[in-house]
């Protein structure tokens, strides 16, 4: 039996929430419906998509591979519906786009691929830089729109934004680390751990503020601008990391497992969104980009009105 769009939507929800109950609440359906859909999907694929444990579910390596396919399938379905609903724009135009380094590979790639398929006539010019410089380009009219971390926009009076994703900070640990079995992990529990610090966008600033509350000065074992380096260092036991769930993947490039755990207390969140100059007359290409970005967020959040 071939899998259904409904099963894919439920699978993505469980992968993002980490529990069947969380997915069911997010989808506004019963837990039994989610459980049954996941079992049917695993049976159809012939693989285990999740490892079950008392606190919820961990996505398996095969599940992580399938997640990318599932997300793309749902995006393609959304594109097809747009194409036949009169929303598809055959006209050309130009889109001047900015992106920050943190979100370039985790948010923009799939979004940009969808946009190119939906609006092949639009000429796209993209630049990657830090948030401050992208704000400067937006205000100066050099960019139409940017996809970036919006949590700490410097000039909110001149810029308008729309949130696409909200990602909480979590603790990354190597497999078998003593803290991975703790019922509750507090900020103070991390004080004595060597820390791997990511130094892109606002991550270093947020992590520094968070750890400033600890009486003992944290030991920063390594600073890097590479998320993949953080994964490899954590996975091999060089330290732990506090990072937004947005960039979490359960395996390093070498195939070593990385655990992710909640930390009690008030942790910051990272908001990723589209940003443009307030009051500016956006070109149609930019308005289409904003609309497509919002539709992608809705596809990932809930099933369609027919429950499929």
C-alpha positions in Angstrom: 0.0 0.0 0.0 1.5 3.4 -1.0 1.8 6.0 1.7 -0.5 9.0 1.8 -0.1 12.7 2.1 -1.8 12.5 5.5 0.8 10.0 6.8 3.6 12.3 5.6 2.1 15.3 7.4 1.7 13.2 10.6 5.3 11.9 10.3 6.7 15.4 9.9 4.7 16.6 12.9 6.0 13.8 15.1 9.6 14.4 13.9 9.3 18.1 14.7 7.6 17.7 18.1 9.4 14.6 19.3 6.3 13.1 20.8 3.1 11.6 19.5 1.1 13.7 22.0 2.8 16.9 20.9 2.1 16.1 17.2 -1.5 15.3 17.9 -2.0 18.6 19.8 -0.3 20.5 17.0 -2.5 18.8 14.4 -5.7 19.0 16.5 -6.3 15.2 16.1 -6.2 12.2 18.3 -3.0 10.5 19.4 -4.3 7.1 18.2 -4.6 8.6 14.6 -1.0 9.7 14.7 0.3 6.4 16.1 -1.6 4.4 13.5 -0.4 6.6 10.6 3.2 6.2 11.7 2.9 2.4 12.0 1.3 2.2 8.6 4.1 4.4 7.1 6.8 2.3 8.7 5.2 -0.8 7.4 4.9 0.5 3.9 8.6 1.7 3.9 9.9 -1.4 5.7 12.0 0.7 8.1 11.8 2.1 11.6 11.4 5.8 11.4 11.6 6.4 15.2 13.2 4.9 18.2 10.8 4.7 21.1 11.9 5.8 24.6 10.0 6.8 27.8 10.3 10.6 27.1 9.1 10.3 23.5 10.6 9.4 20.2 14.0 9.8 18.6 14.1 9.9 14.8 16.3 7.2 13.3 19.0 7.6 10.6 16.5 6.3 8.0 13.8 8.5 9.4 16.0 11.5 9.1 16.7 10.6 5.5 13.0 10.2 4.8 12.1 13.5 6.5 13.8 15.5 3.7 11.8 13.5 1.1 8.6 13.9 3.0 9.0 17.7 3.3 9.8 18.0 -0.4 6.8 15.9 -1.4 4.4 18.1 0.6 6.1 21.3 -0.8 5.6 19.9 -4.4 1.9 19.2 -3.7 1.5 22.7 -2.5 3.2 24.0 -5.6 0.9 22.0 -7.8 -2.2 23.4 -6.1 -0.9 26.9 -6.5 -0.2 26.3 -10.2 -3.8 25.3 -10.8 -5.4 27.9 -8.5 -4.3 30.9 -10.6 -1.5 31.8 -8.2 1.3 30.7 -10.5 3.1 33.6 -12.1 4.4 33.1 -15.6 5.6 36.7 -15.8 9.2 37.6 -15.2 10.7 40.2 -12.9 13.7 40.4 -10.6 14.1 39.5 -6.9 17.0 40.9 -4.9 17.4 38.6 -1.9 19.5 38.6 1.2 20.2 35.8 3.7 22.2 35.3 6.9 24.6 32.4 7.1 22.8 30.5 9.8 19.6 30.1 7.8 21.1 29.8 4.4 21.3 26.0 4.5 18.5 25.3 6.9 15.6 27.4 5.7 16.4 29.1 2.4 17.5 26.2 0.3 14.2 24.4 0.1 12.3 27.7 0.0 14.3 29.0 -2.9 14.0 25.7 -4.8 10.2 26.0 -4.5 10.2 29.6 -5.6 12.3 28.8 -8.7 9.8 26.0 -9.7 6.8 28.2 -9.1 8.2 31.4 -10.8 10.8 30.2 -13.3 10.7 33.6 -15.1 12.0 35.6 -12.2 15.7 36.5 -12.1 17.1 36.0 -8.6 20.1 37.8 -7.2 21.1 36.6 -3.7 23.7 37.7 -1.2 24.8 36.1 2.1 26.0 38.4 4.9 25.5 39.2 8.6 22.2 40.6 9.9 23.4 44.2 10.4 24.6 44.6 6.9 21.5 43.0 5.4 19.4 45.5 7.4 21.5 48.3 5.9 20.9 47.0 2.4 17.2 46.6 3.0 16.8 50.2 4.4 18.9 51.5 1.5 16.7 49.8 -1.1 19.5 47.5 -2.3 17.6 44.4 -1.4 13.9 43.6 -1.8 13.7 41.1 1.0 15.9 39.1 3.3 15.5 35.7 5.1 17.3 36.0 8.4 17.2 35.7 12.1 14.6 38.3 13.3 14.9 37.9 17.0 17.1 40.9 17.4 16.4 43.2 14.5 18.2 46.5 15.1 15.8 48.8 13.3 12.3 47.7 13.8 10.9 51.1 13.0 12.3 50.9 9.4 11.8 47.2 8.8 8.8 44.9 8.7 9.1 41.2 9.3 7.0 38.0 9.2 8.1 35.0 11.3 8.5 31.7 9.5 10.0 29.6 12.3 10.5 29.8 16.0 13.3 27.6 17.3 14.1 27.1 21.0 17.7 26.5 22.3 18.5 22.9 23.4 21.6 21.1 24.8 23.6 18.9 22.4 25.4 16.0 24.0 27.5 13.1 22.8 25.9 9.6 23.0 26.1 8.2 26.5 26.9 11.5 28.2 25.9 11.5 31.9 23.5 14.4 31.4 21.6 12.5 28.7 19.9 10.4 31.4 19.0 13.2 33.7 15.3 13.9 34.3 15.9 17.6 34.5 18.9 19.5 33.2 19.5 23.0 34.6 21.9 25.8 33.4 24.0 25.1 36.4 24.6 21.5 35.3 26.3 22.8 32.2 28.8 25.1 34.1 31.5 22.5 34.4 31.1 21.1 30.9 33.5 22.2 28.1 31.4 24.3 25.7 31.6 24.3 21.9 30.5 27.8 20.8 29.0 28.6 17.4 29.9 32.1 16.4 27.5 33.0 13.6 24.6 35.5 13.6 23.3 36.1 17.2 24.1 32.7 18.5 27.3 33.6 20.3 25.7 36.7 21.8 22.7 34.7 23.0 24.7 31.9 24.4 27.0 34.3 26.3 24.0 36.1 27.9 22.6 32.7 28.9 25.7 31.5 30.5 26.4 34.8 32.2 23.8 33.8 34.8 26.1 30.9 35.9 28.3 31.9 38.8 31.2 29.8 37.5 32.7 31.1 34.3 32.0 28.5 31.6 34.9 26.8 29.8 34.7 27.5 26.1 36.7 24.7 24.6 36.3 25.7 20.9 34.8 28.5 18.9 33.7 27.9 15.3 31.5 29.4 12.5 30.8 25.9 11.2 27.7 24.0 12.4 29.1 20.8 11.0 32.3 21.3 13.1 30.1 21.7 16.2 28.3 18.4 15.4 31.6 16.6 14.9 33.2 18.0 18.1 30.1 17.3 20.2 29.6 13.8 18.8 33.3 12.8 19.6 33.1 14.1 23.2 35.0 17.3 22.9 32.3 19.3 24.6 28.6 20.1 24.7 26.7 22.9 22.8 23.7 25.1 23.4 22.1 25.8 20.0 18.7 26.4 18.5 16.8 23.3 17.5 16.6 24.7 13.9 20.1 23.4 13.2 20.0 20.1 15.1 20.6 16.9 13.2 21.1 13.7 15.1 24.3 12.6 13.3 27.6 14.2 12.5 29.1 13.9 9.0 31.1 11.0 10.3 27.9 9.2 11.3 28.3 9.6 15.1 25.1 10.2 17.1 24.3 13.5 18.8 21.7 13.7 21.6 19.5 16.7 22.2 17.9 17.6 25.5 15.7 20.3 26.9 17.2 22.6 29.5 15.0 24.0 32.3 14.8 27.7 32.9 14.3 30.7 30.6 16.2 30.0 27.4 16.1 32.3 24.4 14.5 31.3 21.1 15.6 32.1 17.6 13.0 33.5 15.2 13.6 33.2 11.5 11.6 35.2 9.1 11.3 37.3 6.0 12.2 41.0 6.4 11.6 44.0 4.1 11.6 47.8 4.3 8.5 49.1 6.0 6.3 51.2 3.7 8.2 50.2 0.5 6.3 49.3 -2.7 7.5 45.7 -2.9 7.8 44.3 -6.5 5.4 41.4 -7.3 8.3 39.0 -7.2 9.0 39.8 -3.6 5.3 39.6 -2.6 5.1 36.2 -4.3 8.2 35.1 -2.3 6.6 36.2 1.0 3.4 34.4 0.1 5.2 31.2 -0.8 7.3 31.3 2.4 4.2 31.6 4.5 2.4 28.8 2.6 5.4 26.5 3.3 5.2 27.2 7.0 1.5 26.3 6.9 2.1 23.1 5.0 4.5 21.9 7.8 2.1 22.9 10.6 -1.1 21.2 9.7 -3.0 18.9 7.3 -5.2 20.3 4.7 -8.9 20.8 5.3 -9.8 17.3 4.1 -7.3 15.8 6.7 -5.0 14.4 4.0 
